[in-house]
Amino acid sequence: MALAYRTSSRGACHLRAYHISQEILRKPVATDRFSFDGKARLIKISEDTNAVVDSLSVCKFAFLARPSRIRPVAGRATGIAYTGQGLLKMGEEIIARSGLQQVERFGEKDDFLPERFFTDEGSSGEDRCSRPGQGAVHRRAGTVL
């Protein structure tokens, strides 16, 4: 979630890259929420997908575990036959334009996560604990824009 907060084009928003379907519901592909492996790709796809859903002005929870349903809804709303890759490209453009607007309004001094994201341990019960220490990865993620 820290990476999603860091790269969100609208501030530390948990809904921009809402990747709960992969990490919690384990759909369409199961993802280990306690691992950093593959998270950058997961966040990118989630951000792009959710940007399209947000632009359709529909509830993203309707597509939570079924992102394949976005294409027909977008097609009916616009009259354009989209491909899955076409929608992801559209989402990428929405995110890029939104990010550019943020760059114009704010500077690097405003663009950071609280230090606790890099130092405090997280937990999910007695048997699992996520360790801090990937701070450099998260800090670099925001410098891509």
Summary of the structure (lengths in Angstrom):
residues: 145
radius of gyration: 16.1
end to end distance: 18.6
largest distance: 51.0
contacts: 361
relative contact order: 0.15
helix: 54%
strand: 3%
